Amino acid sequence: MLLGAVLVLLLLGGGPASAHAALRSTDPADGSVVKTSPRSITLAFTESVGLLDDSFRVLDPDNQRLKLGKSGHVEGRSDTVRVAVPEKLATGTFTVAWRVVSADSHPVSGAFTFSVGKPSPTAAVLPSDATEDPLTDGLYNIGRYLAYIAAALLVGTAAFIAVCRPPDSRPLRRPLLIGAWTLAGSSVFLFFLRAPYEAGTGPADALDPSGLARTLTGRPGLALLARLVLLAAALFVLVRQRRRAEPSRAALVVGAVLAVGLALTWAGAEHASAGIQVPVAMTSAVLHLLAMAVWLGGLVALLTLLPRASVPSRVVMRFSRVAGLSVTVLVVTGVYQSWRGLGSTAALTDTTYGRVLLAKLVAVVLLLMAGAWSRRTVTQGTATKETKTKTKEATVTVAPAEKASAEKAAVENKSRVPVLAARAADGSASTTVEVRETPPPSPPPPPAEKQPSLTPAEDARKRALRRSVLAEVVVSVVVLVLTTILTGTLPGRAAAEAATTEQSAGLPVASVINVPFDLGRPGARGKVQVTLDPGRVGDNGLQAVVYGPDGGFVSIPELRISFTLPSQDIGPLDAKVVDRGGYWGADAVNLPIPGDWEMKVTVRVSDIDQVSVTRDVPIAR
């Protein structure tokens, strides 16, 4: 029921996953007005990206789709892509919608606008960022969650059998097979759904030949195929070992190699495969995934055994030590991955990645508390058993007269029996006596072995252990859910890098400023969109477009713009904008010093009605 609830939540509530790659810059810049028609459109990202068959859509000022030329990567730059456009574009605003696949296998999309000559009279309507098909996205997320859970069940149960060596591992064959077949099924499901997931189309396109061909040549598709091959080998080993009480040494070695290979199919296709320190990151990701699987899958194995039989304390103690080692590996690798993904402590609270990571840390702390509860229960039970079993060897006290009688009986008997060590009642040394007796008739075969009855205290400890392990399993499902969310979320380091690059490159954060105005009467409000190109120290081109309350272009009798740098007592510098028939512009606005400039925009709508609004404009070198 718990798993079903998780799946329903994912299907109904899962939004589009953010990816590792972020848009670094565009040429032409977003919101800019260029004098002449560009020959191509270029997009640069924070990491390498892959192109789809329909990665670019460009709409002209009449919202008609343009026929584009060849698209591809800029020579020598896997993080920069370019698409050719017709030679002479019409005057007005063009909308560019794009969709690419990040190096960590997640699709990322967006849109921006630029104008040729002057902006269009009406505001461009940007496509929504949520270009994913919600059903495809939800189904793909479910497949990813199932794959993680199945891998933990398969690897963790196998490790439990190999390391903890329970006396009867037959009850664990079922979770082993469930984990293997679920992982195989989810991998096939993800393989066929990969193409529509990348393209943002519906599940009906899962069998499209061109999409399948693209999946077969992409890294995520190859990783899924490798996972299926490894699973086939794992199932072969499981079938060969099903009649053995304990796995052979060769099976243990092969199983360990297969587990590492399975972990690599995740590390080689997600966040660890892109960004900084890729070899170290992939090693850390493999260790992190295996430690998680050994711990969480082992919990399920232990929970499976507890209701069926009296599990020896040595088995539980072995798993307790294995879980402790797994936690150590998780902490070390988790700290490294958090540093690599966040980049700064501020990203913990300022980014989605950081907030999800905090939620995961809280869940892990709860998991550690549940584990400590289980360990304390096991330790208390073991100490009690050791106290009860301390040297229970019986000592037989034999008097001298009884010793002589025993010697006489030994001569009369013809068969030998085990030696009895006796100590005199007065404390003298033990005397060994051989006792011969006629062997009794063979007893009838004993009835079916029954489990020894537990004392009330032992029964209470067993129930407490089952509750604590169940609590660990429940919290572990939450940890797996949050882990999978993290793999689909833009890391804080990439987000910060993209924001910094945008500011330095003159993207919308620094070069496009929306200035709302309101004269206090009906219809006398709107906004002025001011574009500085390139938004850096030195000469800048300036274009300003005035929009009315309905978002449409409006004409006004006068617009004045000036700049002041209060920290250096510079200004006001008049931009001297002029009406260019649809927008206001100036060819060279010189801003000589970097800093936070104040831009004052004065809008006059009649002979007596005008308003002035001031906005801060950061200017970089």
C-alpha positions, 0 to 999 in steps of 0.5 A: 500500500505504501508503494502504491501511494508513492506511485500515485503521488508521482503520477498525479503530482510530479512536475517537470524535472529540472536538469543539470544543464542551464542556458548560459547565453544566447546570440542574439540576446534575449529581448535585444533589438538587432539592426540587421538580420542574423545568419544564425541563432546560437545558444550556449549552456553550462555543460554539454548538450545533445540535440533532438530532431526538432530542437528549435522552433522559430516564430516570425512576427506573425506567429508563423513558424520559420523553415530553419536550416541545419542545426548542430554543435559549434565546432569544438564546443559540445556545450554550444549549439547553433541553427541557421535561419533564413537570410533576410528576416522581416522587421519585428519580434521573433520567438525562439523555442528550444529543447535539448538533452543535458549530458546527465540525460535530462531534457531541458527547454525554454524560449526567448525573443529578439527583434530585428529593426524594431519590436513588433507592435504587439507583445510576443507570447512565449511558449510555456516552459512546461513543454513536457507531456504530463503523462509521459513525464509522470510515467517516466518518473514512476519507472525511475523510482521503481528502478531505484527501489528494485535495485536496492531490493536486489543488491541489498538482499543478495548482500545480506545472504552473502555477508550475514549468512542466515541459516535458512535463506529460502524465504529471501529468494522471493524478494531477490526475484522480485527485485530482479524482475522489477528492475528488468521490467522498469528498464525496458519500460524506460527504454521505450519511453525514453524518446517521447520523454526527451521530445516532450511528446505523448506515450503513443510515440514510444514505438516510433522507429526514429525515436527508438533509433535515437535512443539506441545511439544515446548514452541513456539508452545504452546505459539501459541496455547495459543494465538489461545485459547485467540483469540477465547475467544476475538472473542466470547466477540466481538460477544456478545457485537456487539449490545451494544452501550457501552461495559459492565463492565464484557466485559471490565474486560474480555477484559483486562485479554485477552489482558494481556494473549495475551501479555504473549504469546510473552513475554513467548517465546522470549528474555524476557524468557531467560537471566537475571532477567526473571520475571522482564523482562517478566513483562516489556515485557508485559507492553511494548507490551500493551502500544505500542498496546494501543498507536498505535492501538488507533491511527488507531482507531482515524484515522478511525473516523476522516473522518466519523464524527465530533469526540467530542473533549473530545474523542480526549483529552481522547486519548491524555491522554491515549497516554501520559501514554502509552509513559511513560510506553514505556520509562520506560520499554524500558530503562530497556529492553535496559539495559538488552539487551545491557549490555554496552553503547559501544554495542549501536554502536558495535553490530547489536542489538545496531544499530537497537535499535538506529534506533528504538529510532530515529523512536520513537522520530519522533513518539513523535514529530508527537504526539505533533503536534496532541496534539497541534492541539487538544488543540487549537481546544478545547480552541477555542470551549470553548471560543465560548460556554462561557455562551450563556444564553439569557437574556430577558429585560422586561419593567414594562408595558410589564410585566403587559401585560404578567401577563394578558396573563398568566391568559387567557392561560390554559396551562403552559410553562417553566418559563421565567426569566426577568430582568428589564431594569433599572437593578432591580431584575429578576421577574419570569413570568409564561406564558401560551399559547396554545400548537402549533400543533405537527411539522412534523418529522424532516429530517435525521440529518445532520452533523453541518457545520464546519467553515473554521478554524474548517475544517482546524484544522480537516484536520491538525489533520488527517494529524498528526494522519496519520503521527503517523500511518506511523511512528508507522509501522516503529517502529513495524518493528524495534521492530520485528527485535530486537526480532530476533537479538542477544542482545549485552549483549549475544554477549559480553558474548560469546566473553569474554567466547571465549577469556577465553576458548581459542576459535578461538579468542585467540588460533587460529592465521592465519599468512599470508606471501608473499615472493614477487614472484609468488606462494611464498605466503600463510598462516600459521595457528597456534593453541595454546591449551589451549591458557592460561598461562602455557604449551600449545600445538602448531600445525602449518599448512602451506597453499599455495595460493590455500588454499591447504596444502604445505610442506616447508623446515623450520618453526620457531616460537618464543614468546616475551612479550615486556611489561615484557621484556621476550623472545624471547622464541623459540617454537622449532616446528618440522615437524610431517609429514603434520604439524609442532608441539610442545608439551609444549610451556610455556608462564608464564605470561598473556598479549599480547605476540608477536608471530614471525613466520619465513617461509623458502621456499628455501635455500635463500627465507624466510620471518618473520611475527609478530602477537599479541597473547593474553594469559589469565590466 
